[in-house]
Amino acid sequence: MQAGATSANGFVPDATRRDESCGIAVMAKASAPGRTKTRLTPPLTADEAARFNTAFLQDIAANLRAAARQAAARHAAIAGYMAYGPPGPESLSFFRKSLPPDIGLFEMWRGDFGVCLYETIVALLDHGHTSAVVLNSDSPTLPTALLVETATRLAAPGDRAVLGPSTDGGYYLLGLKAAHRHMFADIAWSTERVAEQTITRAREIGLALHILPAWYDVDDVDALRRLHAEVNDAERTEPAPAHGLVPHRARHSAALLTDLCRRGDFMHRLNLPELAAAPAGRPALAATEVAAWK
């Protein structure tokens, strides 16, 4: 198979990515005004929401790559993917242009979100990974340490699961070593009961479950304000107070926020405080720039 081709199971690149590792797939939508991050509109415009979607995906891709490097130092392995939609060549082209080439791509678009998550787990395990994780696309500052801990715990012997609960009652990740369909059954998706119900499903099948510290999703205006405060503290050197975790430095999200805050009425619409100057020697990325992936 030629590099960049799509395999029979929908993966890009091909099966050479298979190894004894943890596959982490972001549940991702190709950016398009009016289709992505719609819960942020208003106060964001549809175009601004789409730009945030792209920035989040780029930051999460960078986080996956950082996690893979850190995991390797602990004799674990992580491979990052985007389980993307909607179907079609336009979406594939968007992800190829927006992300580094070592982030795998496979199409995943189902009418039922639980089915979508379950089939993503199945696809990763079928692709040869010994564990599989579904990850949200709304947490660009998720501490890298939590991704590494997930892979490390799933590498331990025996069937087990890892859950990363969100502060809104959902979850930012779920990791499994086997495709337990029951973990996605009868879940009230998009409600504050998702994590609680998932914990119950694990208990019902006797599945050992490790619960990570909670983190937040950027899916409403309050969370966007929190993101602004977090990424604007670019000089942070101490761990975040909660759980001693250091947020991932979301450079693309920070660059976009800086760009938007310098123009128009963006800060007024979000009721944001004045933006601090960027630290000397650390220029922000241009809002449309993709970092030099290394």
Residue frames relative to the residue before (quaternion, step in Angstrom):
aa qw qx qy qz dx dy dz
M 1.0000 0.0000 0.0000 0.0000 0.00 0.00 0.00
Q 0.4403 -0.7040 0.4899 0.2655 3.56 -0.91 0.88
A 0.6067 -0.5561 0.4160 0.3867 3.56 -1.16 0.61
G 0.7986 0.2797 -0.2255 0.4829 3.55 -0.98 0.89
A 0.5300 0.6223 -0.4210 0.3932 3.58 1.24 -0.12
T 0.4535 -0.6672 0.5179 0.2846 3.54 -1.27 0.38
S 0.3677 -0.7438 0.5178 0.2085 3.59 -0.76 1.05
A 0.7213 -0.4522 0.3048 0.4270 3.55 -1.30 0.19
N 0.7242 0.4009 -0.2506 0.5021 3.60 1.08 -0.60
G 0.6490 -0.5828 0.2971 0.3884 3.57 1.25 0.38
F 0.5257 0.6550 -0.4140 0.3511 3.60 1.23 -0.04
V 0.0308 -0.7357 0.6763 0.0216 3.51 -1.25 0.72
P 0.5073 -0.2801 -0.7929 0.1887 1.71 -1.34 2.09
D 0.7616 -0.4578 0.2402 0.3909 3.54 -1.33 -0.03
A 0.8134 -0.3577 0.2022 0.4118 3.53 -1.38 -0.14
T 0.4544 0.6780 -0.4696 0.3365 3.61 1.18 0.02
R 0.5727 0.5893 -0.3835 0.4215 3.62 1.25 -0.20
R 0.5432 0.6452 -0.4130 0.3436 3.60 1.14 -0.35
D 0.2217 0.7471 -0.6052 0.1628 3.54 -0.96 0.90
E 0.6272 -0.5129 0.4122 0.4168 3.54 -1.32 -0.02
S 0.4228 0.7077 -0.4517 0.3412 3.55 0.37 1.19
C 0.5426 -0.5767 0.4978 0.3539 3.50 -1.41 0.00
G 0.1974 -0.7713 0.5966 0.1012 3.57 -0.71 1.07
I 0.0815 -0.7919 0.6050 0.0129 3.58 -0.76 1.07
A 0.0663 -0.8171 0.5726 -0.0106 3.56 -0.61 1.16
V 0.3107 -0.7295 0.5867 0.1648 3.54 -0.88 1.04
M 0.3501 -0.7084 0.5712 0.2220 3.57 -0.92 0.92
A 0.0541 0.8726 -0.4644 0.1412 3.53 0.09 1.37
K 0.2013 -0.7371 0.6333 0.1226 3.52 -1.22 0.73
A 0.4778 -0.6259 0.5283 0.3177 3.55 -1.09 0.72
S 0.5069 -0.6874 0.4334 0.2875 3.56 -0.88 0.96
A 0.1945 0.7407 -0.6269 0.1434 3.52 -1.03 0.92
P 0.5070 -0.6537 0.4595 0.3234 3.62 -0.82 0.91
G 0.8021 0.2616 -0.2190 0.4901 3.55 -0.89 0.99
R 0.7239 0.3984 -0.2380 0.5105 3.58 1.28 -0.14
T 0.7815 0.2931 -0.1472 0.5308 3.60 1.06 -0.65
K 0.8479 0.0771 -0.1184 0.5111 3.52 -1.14 0.90
T 0.1768 0.8316 -0.5075 0.1403 3.57 1.02 0.81
R 0.5855 0.5810 -0.3807 0.4180 3.62 1.16 -0.41
L 0.6449 0.4970 -0.3203 0.4843 3.58 1.28 -0.18
T 0.6713 0.4540 -0.2962 0.5056 3.59 1.30 0.05
P 0.5186 -0.3903 -0.7360 0.1923 1.55 -1.18 2.20
P 0.5399 0.0391 -0.8043 -0.2452 1.64 -2.50 0.12
L 0.5530 0.5865 -0.4246 0.4122 3.63 1.16 -0.20
T 0.4558 -0.6078 0.5569 0.3357 3.53 -1.27 0.39
A 0.6577 -0.5026 0.3708 0.4210 3.58 -1.23 0.31
D 0.6451 0.5172 -0.3252 0.4588 3.59 1.01 -0.76
E 0.6496 0.5099 -0.3183 0.4655 3.59 0.95 -0.85
A 0.6421 0.5239 -0.3271 0.4542 3.59 0.96 -0.84
A 0.6477 0.5075 -0.3185 0.4706 3.59 0.99 -0.79
R 0.6412 0.5164 -0.3261 0.4646 3.59 1.02 -0.74
F 0.6284 0.5084 -0.3378 0.4822 3.59 1.05 -0.69
N 0.6075 0.5533 -0.3610 0.4410 3.60 0.98 -0.74
T 0.6683 0.4931 -0.2975 0.4708 3.57 0.92 -0.92
A 0.6609 0.5081 -0.3119 0.4559 3.59 0.89 -0.90
F 0.6385 0.5225 -0.3302 0.4585 3.59 0.96 -0.83
L 0.6658 0.5044 -0.3115 0.4530 3.58 0.87 -0.92
Q 0.6572 0.5023 -0.3138 0.4661 3.59 0.98 -0.78
D 0.6563 0.4946 -0.3144 0.4752 3.58 1.00 -0.77
I 0.6584 0.4965 -0.3173 0.4682 3.59 0.96 -0.78
A 0.6088 0.5315 -0.3516 0.4725 3.59 1.05 -0.69
A 0.6507 0.4981 -0.3155 0.4785 3.60 0.95 -0.83
N 0.6368 0.5260 -0.3260 0.4598 3.58 1.03 -0.74
L 0.6339 0.5227 -0.3275 0.4665 3.60 0.98 -0.79
R 0.6674 0.4946 -0.3050 0.4658 3.57 0.95 -0.83
A 0.6306 0.5119 -0.3295 0.4814 3.58 1.06 -0.73
A 0.6419 0.5232 -0.3200 0.4602 3.58 1.00 -0.82
A 0.6353 0.5311 -0.3340 0.4503 3.58 1.00 -0.78
R 0.6515 0.5017 -0.3191 0.4713 3.59 1.00 -0.77
Q 0.6824 0.4788 -0.2954 0.4668 3.59 0.91 -0.87
A 0.6378 0.5320 -0.3312 0.4477 3.58 1.01 -0.78
A 0.6172 0.5586 -0.3483 0.4310 3.57 1.01 -0.78
A 0.6416 0.5216 -0.3229 0.4605 3.59 1.06 -0.70
R 0.7116 0.3914 -0.2422 0.5308 3.59 1.25 -0.39
H 0.5177 -0.6737 0.3867 0.3586 3.57 1.29 0.47
A 0.5314 0.5269 -0.4604 0.4775 3.54 1.00 0.91
A 0.2375 -0.7750 0.5694 0.1368 3.57 -1.23 0.25
I 0.0911 -0.7794 0.6197 0.0151 3.53 -1.06 0.89
A 0.0707 -0.7546 0.6508 0.0461 3.54 -1.08 0.81
G 0.2508 -0.8085 0.5216 0.1063 3.57 -0.76 1.07
Y 0.0539 -0.7920 0.6079 -0.0146 3.55 -1.10 0.83
M 0.2347 -0.6738 0.6622 0.2290 3.46 -1.46 0.11
A 0.1809 -0.7291 0.6522 0.1015 3.56 -0.82 1.09
Y 0.0205 -0.9007 0.4289 -0.0660 3.50 0.16 1.34
G 0.0114 0.7428 -0.6690 -0.0220 3.46 -1.44 0.25
P 0.5599 -0.0705 -0.8038 -0.1881 1.52 -2.47 0.25
P 0.6772 -0.5068 0.3332 0.4165 3.59 -1.22 0.34
G 0.5993 0.6010 -0.4242 0.3156 3.52 -1.25 0.45
P 0.6657 -0.5487 0.3467 0.3682 3.55 -1.26 0.46
E 0.5929 0.5760 -0.3848 0.4106 3.62 1.07 -0.55
S 0.6512 0.5014 -0.3184 0.4724 3.58 0.98 -0.80
L 0.6489 0.5157 -0.3221 0.4574 3.57 0.90 -0.90
S 0.6474 0.5183 -0.3170 0.4601 3.57 0.98 -0.84
F 0.6197 0.5448 -0.3418 0.4498 3.60 0.99 -0.80
F 0.7132 0.4517 -0.2780 0.4582 3.59 0.76 -0.98
R 0.6282 0.5320 -0.3470 0.4494 3.59 1.00 -0.69
K 0.6972 0.4668 -0.2718 0.4713 3.57 1.00 -0.82
S 0.7368 0.4721 -0.2295 0.4262 3.57 1.01 -0.78
L 0.7875 0.3315 -0.1298 0.5030 3.59 1.11 -0.68
P 0.5961 -0.5643 0.4210 0.3861 3.58 -1.21 0.40
P 0.6048 -0.6274 0.3563 0.3371 3.59 -1.06 0.68
D 0.6549 0.5136 -0.3393 0.4383 3.61 1.14 -0.32
I 0.5326 0.5351 -0.4436 0.4830 3.58 1.23 0.34
G 0.3448 -0.7672 0.5060 0.1908 3.58 -0.51 1.19
L 0.2145 -0.7757 0.5846 0.1023 3.55 -1.19 0.56
F 0.1817 0.7526 -0.6307 0.0533 3.53 -1.08 0.72
E 0.5189 -0.6695 0.4556 0.2738 3.50 -1.09 0.88
M 0.1188 0.7707 -0.6173 0.1046 3.55 -0.93 0.93
W 0.2348 0.7641 -0.5512 0.2390 3.56 -0.29 1.28
R 0.1297 0.7936 -0.5756 0.1485 3.57 -0.33 1.27
G 0.5908 -0.6049 0.4105 0.3412 3.56 -1.15 0.56
D 0.7294 0.3353 -0.1943 0.5637 3.57 1.14 -0.66
F 0.4427 -0.7285 0.4506 0.2650 3.58 -0.65 1.11
G 0.6229 0.5438 -0.3437 0.4452 3.58 1.02 -0.73
V 0.6368 0.5110 -0.3156 0.4835 3.57 1.02 -0.81
C 0.6297 0.5452 -0.3260 0.4471 3.56 1.01 -0.84
L 0.6712 0.4852 -0.2937 0.4773 3.58 0.92 -0.90
Y 0.6609 0.5144 -0.3087 0.4508 3.57 0.87 -0.96
E 0.7012 0.4652 -0.2817 0.4610 3.60 0.82 -0.93
T 0.5818 0.5454 -0.3786 0.4698 3.59 1.17 -0.43
I 0.6247 0.5185 -0.3271 0.4836 3.59 1.00 -0.82
V 0.6534 0.5150 -0.3097 0.4602 3.59 0.89 -0.93
A 0.6647 0.5179 -0.3096 0.4406 3.59 0.89 -0.93
L 0.6675 0.4975 -0.3082 0.4605 3.59 0.93 -0.83
L 0.6677 0.4795 -0.3041 0.4814 3.58 0.94 -0.82
D 0.6481 0.5064 -0.3179 0.4716 3.59 0.98 -0.78
H 0.6419 0.5325 -0.3183 0.4506 3.56 1.15 -0.58
G 0.6618 -0.5525 0.2808 0.4218 3.58 1.28 0.01
H 0.5095 0.6382 -0.4380 0.3758 3.60 1.22 0.01
T 0.4468 -0.7026 0.4911 0.2561 3.56 -1.08 0.71
S 0.7655 0.0780 -0.1076 0.6296 3.56 1.29 -0.14
A 0.1926 -0.7879 0.5815 0.0628 3.54 -1.22 0.60
V 0.0981 -0.7929 0.6013 0.0080 3.53 -1.01 0.90
V 0.1791 -0.7228 0.6529 0.1386 3.56 -1.10 0.78
L 0.1125 -0.8092 0.5761 -0.0248 3.54 -0.86 1.11
N 0.4533 -0.6971 0.4760 0.2863 3.58 -0.95 0.80
S 0.4165 -0.6997 0.5248 0.2479 3.56 -1.31 0.23
D 0.5898 0.6098 -0.3293 0.4145 3.58 1.28 0.35
S 0.6968 0.4554 -0.2626 0.4880 3.62 1.24 0.07
P 0.0654 -0.8586 0.5075 0.0313 3.60 0.45 1.19
T 0.7257 0.4051 -0.2531 0.4952 3.62 1.16 -0.41
L 0.2627 0.7784 -0.5308 0.2083 3.61 1.18 0.31
P 0.4875 -0.6818 0.4493 0.3092 3.62 -0.72 0.97
T 0.5153 -0.6567 0.4623 0.2991 3.55 -0.86 0.99
A 0.5931 0.6028 -0.3586 0.3954 3.56 1.06 -0.74
L 0.6392 0.5313 -0.3408 0.4393 3.61 1.05 -0.63
L 0.6239 0.5119 -0.3383 0.4841 3.59 1.09 -0.62
V 0.6537 0.5004 -0.3132 0.4735 3.58 0.97 -0.84
E 0.6465 0.5122 -0.3264 0.4618 3.59 0.93 -0.83
T 0.6169 0.5506 -0.3445 0.4446 3.59 1.00 -0.78
A 0.6879 0.4759 -0.2839 0.4687 3.58 0.82 -0.99
T 0.6561 0.5240 -0.3128 0.4440 3.57 0.96 -0.85
R 0.6827 0.4766 -0.2922 0.4705 3.58 0.89 -0.89
L 0.6666 0.4876 -0.3114 0.4699 3.59 1.00 -0.70
A 0.6121 0.5529 -0.3532 0.4415 3.61 1.20 -0.35
A 0.5270 0.6328 -0.4144 0.3874 3.59 1.23 -0.25
P 0.6077 -0.5749 0.3936 0.3812 3.62 -1.12 0.56
G 0.7528 0.4056 -0.2983 0.4241 3.52 -1.24 0.55
D 0.5683 -0.5922 0.4509 0.3507 3.52 -1.22 0.56
R 0.1592 0.7791 -0.5848 0.1600 3.55 -0.92 0.92
A 0.2110 -0.7562 0.6030 0.1417 3.55 -1.33 0.18
V 0.1960 -0.7418 0.6273 0.1330 3.55 -1.31 0.41
L 0.0932 -0.7961 0.5977 0.0192 3.56 -0.90 0.98
G 0.1284 -0.7674 0.6235 0.0766 3.56 -0.97 0.91
P 0.2042 -0.8216 0.5191 0.1170 3.61 -0.15 1.21
S 0.3685 -0.6977 0.5702 0.2286 3.54 -1.18 0.66
T 0.6024 -0.5878 0.4018 0.3608 3.55 -1.17 0.53
D 0.6688 0.4891 -0.3089 0.4670 3.61 1.21 -0.31
G 0.6598 -0.5319 0.3012 0.4371 3.59 1.26 0.20
G 0.6006 0.5241 -0.3698 0.4774 3.59 1.26 -0.06
Y 0.3821 -0.6895 0.5129 0.3398 3.57 -1.03 -0.73
Y 0.4059 -0.7135 0.5208 0.2346 3.52 -1.18 0.70
L 0.8009 -0.0143 -0.0404 0.5972 3.58 1.20 -0.31
L 0.0611 -0.7401 0.6662 0.0680 3.47 -1.37 0.44
G 0.0823 -0.8080 0.5833 0.0139 3.55 -0.77 1.08
L 0.0508 -0.7983 0.5996 -0.0240 3.55 -1.01 0.92
K 0.3433 -0.7145 0.5679 0.2217 3.54 -1.30 0.42
A 0.7492 0.1642 -0.1254 0.6293 3.54 1.34 -0.19
A 0.5192 -0.6612 0.4514 0.2991 3.55 -1.12 0.67
H 0.0119 -0.8126 0.5803 -0.0524 3.56 0.12 1.32
R 0.3189 -0.7774 0.5143 0.1716 3.56 -0.22 1.28
H 0.6108 0.5975 -0.3485 0.3853 3.57 1.04 -0.78
M 0.5856 0.5976 -0.3732 0.4008 3.61 1.14 -0.51
F 0.7422 0.3654 -0.2062 0.5227 3.59 1.24 -0.36
A 0.5089 0.6719 -0.4003 0.3597 3.57 1.31 0.14
D 0.8660 0.0520 -0.0491 0.4949 3.55 -1.07 0.83
I 0.3582 0.6998 -0.5214 0.3320 3.55 0.87 1.04
A 0.3498 -0.7217 0.5594 0.2095 3.59 -0.91 0.92
W 0.1870 -0.8356 0.5081 0.0926 3.57 0.34 1.30
S 0.8248 0.2125 -0.2033 0.4829 3.54 -1.22 0.72
T 0.5984 0.4975 -0.3946 0.4886 3.57 1.10 0.72
E 0.6307 -0.5465 0.4023 0.3766 3.55 -1.33 0.19
R 0.6105 0.5777 -0.3421 0.4202 3.60 1.27 0.01
V 0.4284 0.7543 -0.4409 0.2306 3.61 1.23 -0.24
A 0.6984 0.4560 -0.2915 0.4683 3.62 0.73 -0.98
E 0.6438 0.5277 -0.3212 0.4515 3.58 0.92 -0.88
Q 0.6821 0.4759 -0.2931 0.4715 3.59 0.90 -0.88
T 0.6311 0.5294 -0.3353 0.4572 3.60 1.05 -0.70
I 0.6153 0.5251 -0.3368 0.4819 3.58 1.05 -0.74
T 0.6428 0.5200 -0.3151 0.4660 3.57 1.00 -0.81
R 0.6419 0.5231 -0.3309 0.4526 3.61 0.96 -0.82
A 0.6373 0.5142 -0.3329 0.4675 3.59 0.99 -0.77
R 0.6475 0.5168 -0.3153 0.4629 3.56 0.96 -0.85
E 0.6501 0.5496 -0.3180 0.4175 3.60 0.97 -0.83
I 0.7571 0.3256 -0.2004 0.5298 3.59 1.09 -0.62
G 0.5116 -0.6829 0.4020 0.3320 3.60 1.25 0.25
L 0.3874 0.7327 -0.4710 0.3020 3.56 1.12 0.64
A 0.4335 -0.6885 0.5195 0.2612 3.57 -0.79 1.04
L 0.0528 -0.8223 0.5654 -0.0356 3.57 -0.76 1.07
H 0.1552 -0.7539 0.6325 0.0868 3.54 -0.88 1.03
I 0.2021 -0.7908 0.5708 0.0901 3.56 -0.85 1.00
L 0.3242 -0.7561 0.5477 0.1528 3.55 -0.76 1.14
P 0.6414 -0.4792 0.4027 0.4436 3.59 -1.25 0.12
A 0.5364 -0.6290 0.4594 0.3248 3.56 -1.14 0.65
W 0.0470 -0.7581 0.6487 0.0467 3.55 -1.28 0.57
Y 0.4914 -0.7008 0.4441 0.2650 3.57 -1.20 0.34
D 0.3538 -0.6816 0.6004 0.2230 3.52 -1.34 0.54
V 0.3222 -0.7049 0.5878 0.2317 3.57 -1.09 0.65
D 0.3183 0.7603 -0.5047 0.2568 3.55 0.21 1.28
D 0.7408 0.2176 -0.2375 0.5894 3.56 1.22 0.49
V 0.7162 -0.4785 0.2924 0.4156 3.56 -1.29 0.26
D 0.6215 0.5405 -0.3537 0.4433 3.61 0.97 -0.73
A 0.6658 0.4885 -0.3024 0.4760 3.57 0.98 -0.83
L 0.6219 0.5268 -0.3465 0.4644 3.59 1.07 -0.66
R 0.6214 0.5137 -0.3384 0.4852 3.60 1.07 -0.68
R 0.6372 0.5144 -0.3317 0.4684 3.59 0.99 -0.77
L 0.6293 0.5221 -0.3348 0.4682 3.58 0.99 -0.79
H 0.6272 0.5412 -0.3320 0.4511 3.57 0.95 -0.87
A 0.6783 0.4831 -0.2949 0.4685 3.58 0.87 -0.93
E 0.6730 0.5198 -0.2990 0.4330 3.57 0.96 -0.86
V 0.7394 0.4034 -0.2485 0.4782 3.59 0.74 -0.99
N 0.6108 0.5526 -0.3609 0.4374 3.59 1.18 -0.42
D 0.6194 0.5000 -0.3431 0.4986 3.56 1.26 -0.29
A 0.0155 0.8656 -0.4987 0.0413 3.55 0.73 1.10
E 0.6537 0.5160 -0.3126 0.4568 3.57 1.21 -0.34
R 0.3357 0.7744 -0.4888 0.2207 3.61 1.28 0.08
T 0.0393 -0.8036 0.5938 0.0099 3.58 -0.84 0.95
E 0.6861 0.4430 -0.2849 0.5018 3.58 1.20 -0.39
P 0.5917 -0.5642 0.4209 0.3930 3.61 -1.09 0.51
A 0.5830 -0.5573 0.4522 0.3809 3.53 -1.22 0.55
P 0.6075 -0.6045 0.3655 0.3634 3.60 -0.97 0.77
A 0.6990 0.4615 -0.2911 0.4622 3.59 0.85 -0.90
H 0.8693 -0.0107 -0.0370 0.4927 3.56 -0.73 1.16
G 0.4826 -0.6838 0.4353 0.3318 3.63 1.20 0.11
L 0.4477 0.7098 -0.4323 0.3299 3.59 1.15 0.56
V 0.3172 -0.7360 0.5688 0.1850 3.55 -1.03 0.82
P 0.4011 -0.7211 0.5009 0.2611 3.63 -0.62 1.02
H 0.5317 -0.5868 0.4979 0.3538 3.55 -1.16 0.60
R 0.4190 -0.6991 0.5188 0.2579 3.57 -0.96 0.87
A 0.1694 -0.8297 0.5296 0.0487 3.55 -0.11 1.35
R 0.1685 -0.8564 0.4815 0.0793 3.56 0.32 1.28
H 0.6704 0.4924 -0.3152 0.4570 3.61 0.95 -0.76
S 0.6456 0.4994 -0.3188 0.4818 3.57 1.00 -0.78
A 0.6405 0.5245 -0.3209 0.4601 3.58 1.00 -0.81
A 0.6545 0.5127 -0.3122 0.4597 3.58 0.96 -0.86
L 0.6589 0.5013 -0.3128 0.4656 3.57 0.97 -0.83
L 0.6448 0.5129 -0.3243 0.4648 3.59 0.93 -0.84
T 0.6424 0.5217 -0.3209 0.4606 3.58 0.95 -0.85
D 0.6606 0.5138 -0.3006 0.4575 3.55 0.93 -0.93
L 0.7010 0.4684 -0.2773 0.4607 3.59 0.85 -0.94
C 0.6568 0.5239 -0.3151 0.4414 3.58 1.03 -0.74
R 0.6718 0.5019 -0.2941 0.4586 3.57 1.18 -0.43
R 0.7578 0.3163 -0.1912 0.5377 3.55 1.22 0.00
G 0.8545 0.2107 -0.1206 0.4592 3.54 -1.26 0.42
D 0.6783 -0.4933 0.3818 0.3884 3.53 -1.24 -0.60
F 0.2215 0.8276 -0.4961 0.1411 3.57 1.22 0.42
M 0.6894 0.4798 -0.2975 0.4540 3.61 0.80 -0.96
H 0.6370 0.5176 -0.3320 0.4648 3.57 1.03 -0.71
R 0.6522 0.5258 -0.3204 0.4422 3.60 0.91 -0.87
L 0.7561 0.3558 -0.2004 0.5115 3.58 1.01 -0.76
N 0.3579 -0.7500 0.4817 0.2782 3.58 1.32 -0.07
L 0.2706 0.7886 -0.4970 0.2407 3.55 0.90 1.03
P 0.5023 -0.6121 0.5063 0.3416 3.59 -1.20 0.50
E 0.6803 -0.4694 0.3553 0.4366 3.55 -1.28 0.24
L 0.4468 -0.6956 0.5045 0.2492 3.55 -1.03 0.88
A 0.4083 -0.7069 0.5219 0.2472 3.55 -0.84 0.96
A 0.5830 -0.5745 0.4355 0.3747 3.54 -1.18 0.48
A 0.5432 -0.6105 0.4609 0.3461 3.55 -1.13 0.66
P 0.5608 -0.6182 0.4238 0.3519 3.61 -0.99 0.77
A 0.5533 -0.6097 0.4490 0.3472 3.56 -1.04 0.75
G 0.8114 0.2650 -0.2012 0.4806 3.54 -1.04 0.80
R 0.7256 0.3358 -0.2481 0.5470 3.59 1.23 0.12
P 0.0736 -0.8363 0.5423 0.0348 3.60 0.46 1.18
A 0.5028 -0.6483 0.4794 0.3116 3.53 -1.10 0.72
L 0.5318 -0.5817 0.5003 0.3584 3.55 -1.23 0.47
A 0.5209 -0.5667 0.5166 0.3751 3.54 -1.18 0.47
A 0.6150 -0.6023 0.3537 0.3660 3.56 -1.01 0.78
T 0.7509 0.3753 -0.2203 0.4968 3.60 1.06 -0.65
E 0.5136 0.6787 -0.4029 0.3365 3.56 1.27 -0.04
V 0.2295 -0.7049 0.6490 0.1709 3.52 -1.13 0.72
A 0.4959 -0.6828 0.4443 0.3008 3.57 -0.72 1.06
A 0.5518 -0.5742 0.4776 0.3709 3.54 -1.22 0.45
W 0.2486 -0.8063 0.5199 0.1334 3.55 -0.17 1.30
K 0.0735 -0.8117 0.5795 -0.0006 3.55 -0.75 1.04
